[in-house]
Amino acid sequence: MSLVSHLFHGELGDWCADRLTGSASVADDLFALIKDRSPIRPAGTVDRQHWDRASRTFAIRLATAVQAAPPYSSLLGLVRTGFVTRAWADEQAIRYPTHARLSAAQRGRALDLRPAIDGWVDLGAARERGSAVMPAGSLEQAERWKMRPGLPDQPVLAELFDRMRAYFWAHAPHGQLGEIGPETGLARLCWLLAAFEYVYRNDSSRHPLFQLFRDEPPTVRQLHAAADDEAIADPVALVRHVRECGAFDELRRLAGDPPVGTPLGIAAPAIFDHWDDATFVLGGPDGTTLAEVTAAVAVDKGDRSTRRIWKLLASAWLDTDDAYRIRNVAIYFARYGALVTWPVEELEQRLLENGHAGDARRAFVELAKRLRADDYARRLAYRETVEA
């Protein structure tokens, strides 16, 4: 289970409901901020899956403006489908600027290494400790999508990623959102990355893109065309909105307003041994802002609002080694153009209603460690049963 799943359906959610008694008040403040704003909506009728895909696409686009890092979950999603090898995915990772200078010994496990404020977070070490979480259903997925002899999809996907990197290099400098023409092309590529990311933790048969892989390997043109104009018009509108409403300028200020071309922070920080993927952290060594992005329309529902707030605090608390030095948290409501930030200490005080934050954090982390270990043990037992 992911952190979100535990917060919505498990003991962590029960703990937060019991201990974070000021949650309703904070959620009410969020609703008051956006209640008079009109949300950005798709132009036409869309299916239920559109909302999650548009949100993922937009979040990936913002993350690429923060740091030129490998799309970790997208690459791991392709490994999970059986279309590519893990060695291929690691080779793709070292072609991104963040990983280009890894030593020879590190290059073969590039996806296990994630940039932190000072050094790296090593997910390989987490697996050796028995704490890293494996994606759900990977063995079932491998059975459903058997590798064809010779990995025929791998060259096509390599060409696709080469073209992606070239296009981003030409049209997506750090810290800048460009004109809508190139942004349309970038959104199409981010839609593909979002599809690959989706299958890291979900069943690929539920996503139409992967029907292209059932028979002969698809072409790059076919993959590119899978994101039709209607699918990407919505995330493109969200990109236009974040720029026009001034929220992107505020994100830049949170990062210290570095020159265009300079990373704004760290994309997809690996918090708590990859148990949670935050969208990005902004800023430098004096303390960062961990920012989450949501493209939901309905943001006034009590349970969802409070759990979004819990996830922000949980992500800050679960950075147990202070690898990202999170001192502030933020949430951006993309359809409303509203960016809300809190110092972590202030959010603790409001949610705990001035209870002792240190004791609460220790209790939360201990519970999270136990649940993570239980998840790992169940997954390992399942894998051993299937392999037997």
C-alpha positions as CSV (number, residue, x, y, z in Angstrom):
1,M,0.0,0.0,0.0
2,S,1.1,3.5,-0.7
3,L,1.1,6.3,1.9
4,V,-2.1,7.6,0.4
5,S,-3.8,4.3,0.8
6,H,-2.8,4.0,4.4
7,L,-4.1,7.5,5.1
8,F,-7.4,6.8,3.4
9,H,-8.0,3.2,4.4
10,G,-5.7,2.1,7.2
11,E,-4.3,2.7,10.7
12,L,-2.5,5.8,9.7
13,G,-5.7,7.5,8.8
14,D,-7.3,6.4,12.1
15,W,-4.2,7.8,13.9
16,C,-4.5,11.1,12.1
17,A,-8.3,11.4,12.8
18,D,-7.6,10.7,16.5
19,R,-4.6,13.0,16.9
20,L,-4.8,15.7,14.3
21,T,-7.9,17.3,15.8
22,G,-7.5,20.6,14.1
23,S,-7.8,19.1,10.6
24,A,-11.4,20.3,10.0
25,S,-10.4,23.9,10.7
26,V,-7.5,23.8,8.3
27,A,-9.7,22.2,5.6
28,D,-12.3,24.9,6.1
29,D,-9.7,27.5,5.5
30,L,-8.7,25.9,2.2
31,F,-12.2,25.8,1.0
32,A,-12.7,29.4,1.9
33,L,-9.7,30.3,-0.3
34,I,-11.1,28.8,-3.4
35,K,-14.9,28.8,-3.0
36,D,-15.4,31.9,-5.1
37,R,-13.0,30.8,-7.9
38,S,-14.2,29.1,-11.1
39,P,-12.3,25.9,-11.8
40,I,-10.6,25.1,-15.2
41,R,-12.6,22.3,-16.7
42,P,-12.2,20.2,-19.9
43,A,-13.9,21.7,-22.9
44,G,-16.0,18.6,-23.6
45,T,-17.3,15.5,-22.0
46,V,-14.6,13.3,-20.6
47,D,-14.6,9.8,-19.0
48,R,-13.7,9.1,-15.4
49,Q,-10.1,8.1,-16.2
50,H,-9.4,11.5,-17.7
51,W,-9.2,13.3,-14.4
52,D,-6.4,11.2,-13.0
53,R,-4.5,11.2,-16.3
54,A,-4.7,15.0,-16.7
55,S,-3.5,15.5,-13.1
56,R,-0.5,13.1,-13.6
57,T,0.3,14.8,-16.9
58,F,0.3,18.3,-15.4
59,A,2.2,17.3,-12.3
60,I,4.9,15.7,-14.4
61,R,5.2,18.8,-16.5
62,L,5.7,21.0,-13.4
63,A,8.3,18.5,-12.1
64,T,10.3,18.8,-15.3
65,A,10.4,22.5,-14.9
66,V,11.9,22.0,-11.4
67,Q,14.7,19.5,-12.3
68,A,15.9,17.5,-15.3
69,A,15.7,14.2,-13.5
70,P,14.9,10.7,-14.8
71,P,11.1,9.9,-14.8
72,Y,11.8,7.3,-12.1
73,S,8.3,5.8,-11.8
74,S,7.8,5.9,-15.6
75,L,10.9,3.9,-16.2
76,L,10.1,1.4,-13.4
77,G,6.6,1.1,-14.8
78,L,8.0,-0.1,-18.1
79,V,10.2,-2.6,-16.3
80,R,7.2,-3.9,-14.5
81,T,5.3,-4.5,-17.8
82,G,8.2,-6.7,-19.1
83,F,8.7,-4.6,-22.2
84,V,12.2,-3.6,-21.1
85,T,14.9,-4.8,-18.7
86,R,16.0,-3.1,-15.5
87,A,19.4,-2.6,-17.1
88,W,17.8,-0.7,-19.9
89,A,15.9,1.5,-17.5
90,D,19.1,2.3,-15.5
91,E,20.9,3.1,-18.8
92,Q,18.1,5.6,-19.6
93,A,18.4,7.2,-16.2
94,I,22.1,8.1,-16.6
95,R,21.2,10.1,-19.7
96,Y,19.6,12.7,-17.6
97,P,21.7,15.6,-16.2
98,T,21.1,14.7,-12.6
99,H,22.6,11.2,-13.1
100,A,25.1,11.9,-15.8
101,R,28.1,12.1,-13.5
102,L,27.5,8.9,-11.5
103,S,30.6,6.7,-11.0
104,A,31.0,3.5,-13.0
105,A,30.0,1.5,-10.0
106,Q,26.8,3.5,-9.5
107,R,25.7,3.7,-13.1
108,G,24.3,0.1,-13.2
109,R,21.8,1.0,-10.4
110,A,21.0,4.5,-11.3
111,L,17.3,4.3,-10.6
112,D,18.1,3.4,-7.0
113,L,19.9,6.7,-6.5
114,R,17.9,9.8,-6.0
115,P,19.3,13.3,-5.5
116,A,18.9,14.8,-2.0
117,I,20.0,18.2,-0.8
118,D,23.5,17.0,0.0
119,G,24.3,13.6,-1.6
120,W,21.9,10.8,-2.6
121,V,19.1,8.7,-1.2
122,D,20.0,5.1,-1.9
123,L,16.9,2.9,-2.4
124,G,19.0,-0.1,-2.9
125,A,20.2,0.1,0.7
126,A,16.6,0.4,1.7
127,R,15.8,-2.9,0.0
128,E,18.7,-4.6,1.7
129,R,17.2,-3.4,5.0
130,G,14.0,-5.0,4.0
131,S,12.0,-1.8,4.0
132,A,11.7,-0.7,0.4
133,V,8.2,-1.2,-1.0
134,M,7.7,-3.3,-4.1
135,P,5.0,-2.3,-6.6
136,A,1.8,-4.3,-6.2
137,G,1.0,-7.1,-8.5
138,S,4.3,-7.1,-10.4
139,L,4.3,-10.9,-10.8
140,E,0.8,-11.0,-12.1
141,Q,1.7,-8.2,-14.5
142,A,4.7,-10.1,-15.7
143,E,2.5,-13.1,-16.4
144,R,0.0,-11.0,-18.2
145,W,2.6,-9.3,-20.4
146,K,5.1,-12.0,-21.2
147,M,8.3,-10.7,-22.8
148,R,8.5,-11.5,-26.5
149,P,11.8,-13.1,-27.6
150,G,14.4,-10.4,-28.1
151,L,12.6,-7.6,-26.3
152,P,11.3,-6.1,-29.5
153,D,9.7,-3.1,-27.8
154,Q,12.9,-2.0,-26.2
155,P,14.4,-0.3,-29.3
156,V,11.2,1.6,-30.0
157,L,11.0,2.8,-26.4
158,A,14.7,3.8,-26.5
159,E,14.0,5.9,-29.6
160,L,11.0,7.4,-27.9
161,F,13.0,8.4,-24.8
162,D,15.8,9.8,-27.0
163,R,13.3,12.1,-28.7
164,M,11.7,13.1,-25.5
165,R,14.9,14.2,-24.0
166,A,15.8,16.2,-27.1
167,Y,12.4,17.9,-27.1
168,F,12.6,18.8,-23.5
169,W,16.2,20.0,-23.9
170,A,15.1,22.3,-26.7
171,H,11.8,23.6,-25.3
172,A,11.7,23.2,-21.5
173,P,14.5,25.0,-19.6
174,H,14.4,24.8,-15.9
175,G,12.3,27.4,-14.2
176,Q,10.3,28.4,-17.2
177,L,7.0,27.5,-18.8
178,G,7.0,28.4,-22.5
179,E,4.6,29.4,-25.3
180,I,1.6,27.2,-25.8
181,G,2.8,25.7,-29.1
182,P,5.8,23.8,-27.5
183,E,3.8,23.3,-24.3
184,T,1.3,21.2,-26.4
185,G,4.1,19.0,-27.5
186,L,5.5,18.8,-24.0
187,A,2.1,17.8,-22.6
188,R,1.8,15.0,-25.2
189,L,5.1,13.6,-23.9
190,C,4.2,14.1,-20.3
191,W,0.9,12.2,-21.0
192,L,3.0,9.2,-22.2
193,L,5.2,9.4,-19.1
194,A,2.1,9.5,-17.0
195,A,0.9,6.3,-18.6
196,F,4.2,4.6,-18.0
197,E,4.1,5.9,-14.4
198,Y,0.5,4.6,-13.9
199,V,1.6,1.0,-14.5
200,Y,4.2,1.1,-11.9
201,R,1.5,0.5,-9.3
202,N,-1.5,-0.4,-11.4
203,D,-2.7,-2.9,-13.9
204,S,-1.7,-1.9,-17.4
205,S,-4.7,-3.6,-19.0
206,R,-6.8,-0.7,-17.6
207,H,-4.9,1.9,-19.7
208,P,-5.6,2.1,-23.5
209,L,-2.0,3.0,-24.4
210,F,-0.8,-0.6,-23.6
211,Q,-3.2,-2.1,-26.1
212,L,-0.7,-1.0,-28.7
213,F,1.8,-3.5,-27.4
214,R,-0.4,-6.6,-27.8
215,D,0.8,-7.7,-31.2
216,E,3.7,-6.2,-33.1
217,P,5.8,-3.5,-31.4
218,P,4.2,-0.1,-31.9
219,T,6.1,2.7,-33.7
220,V,7.1,5.9,-32.1
221,R,4.5,7.7,-34.2
222,Q,1.8,5.4,-32.9
223,L,2.9,6.0,-29.3
224,H,3.0,9.7,-29.8
225,A,-0.4,9.7,-31.4
226,A,-2.0,7.8,-28.5
227,A,-2.3,11.1,-26.6
228,D,-5.0,12.7,-28.7
229,D,-5.7,16.4,-28.8
230,E,-8.7,16.1,-26.4
231,A,-6.6,14.2,-23.8
232,I,-3.9,16.9,-23.7
233,A,-6.0,20.0,-24.2
234,D,-6.9,20.0,-20.5
235,P,-3.4,19.7,-19.0
236,V,-2.2,22.4,-21.5
237,A,-5.0,24.7,-20.2
238,L,-3.7,24.0,-16.6
239,V,-0.1,25.0,-17.8
240,R,-1.5,28.2,-19.2
241,H,-3.4,28.9,-16.0
242,V,-0.5,28.3,-13.6
243,R,1.5,30.8,-15.6
244,E,-1.2,33.4,-16.0
245,C,-2.5,33.3,-12.4
246,G,1.0,34.0,-11.0
247,A,1.3,30.7,-9.1
248,F,4.4,29.6,-11.1
249,D,6.1,32.8,-10.3
250,E,5.3,32.1,-6.6
251,L,6.8,28.6,-6.9
252,R,10.0,30.2,-8.3
253,R,10.1,32.6,-5.4
254,L,9.8,29.7,-3.0
255,A,12.8,28.2,-4.8
256,G,14.8,31.4,-4.3
257,D,14.1,32.8,-7.7
258,P,17.1,31.3,-9.5
259,P,18.0,32.2,-13.1
260,V,16.1,30.4,-15.8
261,G,18.0,27.3,-16.7
262,T,18.9,26.6,-13.0
263,P,17.0,23.8,-11.2
264,L,14.3,25.0,-8.8
265,G,14.8,22.0,-6.5
266,I,14.4,18.2,-6.6
267,A,11.7,16.4,-8.6
268,A,10.1,13.3,-7.2
269,P,11.9,13.1,-3.8
270,A,12.1,9.6,-2.5
271,I,10.7,9.9,1.0
272,F,10.7,7.0,3.5
273,D,12.4,4.6,1.2
274,H,10.1,5.4,-1.7
275,W,7.0,4.7,0.3
276,D,5.8,8.1,-0.7
277,D,6.5,10.1,-3.9
278,A,6.0,13.9,-3.3
279,T,5.8,16.0,-6.4
280,F,8.8,18.1,-5.8
281,V,10.8,20.1,-3.2
282,L,11.7,23.7,-3.9
283,G,14.6,25.7,-2.5
284,G,18.0,25.1,-1.0
285,P,20.1,24.2,2.1
286,D,18.3,26.6,4.5
287,G,15.1,24.6,4.2
288,T,12.9,23.5,1.3
289,T,9.2,23.6,0.5
290,L,7.6,20.3,-0.3
291,A,4.9,21.0,-2.8
292,E,2.0,18.7,-3.9
293,V,-0.2,19.3,-6.9
294,T,-3.8,18.3,-7.4
295,A,-6.0,18.9,-10.4
296,A,-9.2,17.8,-8.6
297,V,-12.3,19.9,-9.1
298,A,-14.1,18.7,-5.9
299,V,-11.9,20.0,-3.1
300,D,-14.5,20.8,-0.6
301,K,-15.2,17.2,0.5
302,G,-14.1,16.8,4.1
303,D,-12.4,13.5,4.0
304,R,-10.4,14.2,0.9
305,S,-9.4,17.7,2.0
306,T,-8.2,16.5,5.4
307,R,-6.3,13.6,4.0
308,R,-4.5,15.9,1.5
309,I,-3.4,18.0,4.5
310,W,-2.4,14.9,6.4
311,K,-0.3,13.7,3.5
312,L,1.7,17.0,3.5
313,L,2.5,16.7,7.1
314,A,3.2,13.0,6.8
315,S,5.7,13.6,4.0
316,A,7.6,16.1,6.1
317,W,7.6,13.9,9.1
318,L,8.7,10.8,7.2
319,D,11.8,12.5,5.8
320,T,13.4,10.9,8.9
321,D,17.0,11.5,7.8
322,D,16.2,15.1,6.9
323,A,17.5,14.3,3.4
324,Y,15.4,17.1,1.9
325,R,15.4,19.5,4.8
326,I,11.7,20.2,4.5
327,R,10.7,23.2,6.5
328,N,7.6,24.3,4.6
329,V,4.8,22.5,2.8
330,A,2.5,23.6,0.0
331,I,-0.4,22.4,-2.1
332,Y,-1.3,23.8,-5.5
333,F,-4.9,23.5,-6.6
334,A,-4.3,23.5,-10.3
335,R,-7.8,24.0,-11.5
336,Y,-8.3,27.0,-9.2
337,G,-4.9,28.6,-9.5
338,A,-4.5,28.6,-5.7
339,L,-1.1,27.9,-4.0
340,V,-1.3,27.5,-0.2
341,T,1.9,27.2,1.9
342,W,2.6,26.6,5.6
343,P,5.7,26.4,7.7
344,V,5.8,22.8,9.0
345,E,5.8,24.0,12.6
346,E,2.7,26.1,12.0
347,L,0.9,23.3,10.4
348,E,1.8,21.0,13.2
349,Q,0.5,23.4,15.8
350,R,-2.8,23.9,13.9
351,L,-3.4,20.2,13.3
352,L,-2.4,19.1,16.8
353,E,-4.1,22.1,18.3
354,N,-0.8,23.0,20.1
355,G,-0.2,19.4,21.2
356,H,3.4,18.3,21.5
357,A,4.7,17.9,18.0
358,G,7.8,16.0,18.8
359,D,5.9,13.2,20.6
360,A,3.3,13.1,17.8
361,R,5.9,12.8,15.1
362,R,7.7,10.0,16.9
363,A,4.5,8.0,17.3
364,F,3.5,8.6,13.7
365,V,6.9,7.5,12.3
366,E,6.9,4.4,14.5
367,L,3.5,3.4,13.3
368,A,4.5,4.1,9.7
369,K,7.6,1.9,10.1
370,R,5.5,-1.0,11.4
371,L,3.0,-0.7,8.6
372,R,5.7,-0.5,5.9
373,A,7.4,-3.6,7.3
374,D,4.1,-5.4,7.3
375,D,3.5,-4.4,3.7
376,Y,6.9,-5.7,2.7
377,A,6.5,-9.0,4.5
378,R,3.1,-9.6,2.8
379,R,4.6,-8.8,-0.6
380,L,7.6,-11.0,0.0
381,A,5.4,-13.9,1.2
382,Y,3.2,-13.5,-1.9
383,R,6.1,-13.5,-4.2
384,E,7.6,-16.6,-2.6
385,T,4.3,-18.4,-2.9
386,V,3.9,-17.6,-6.6
387,E,7.5,-18.5,-7.4
388,A,7.1,-21.8,-5.6
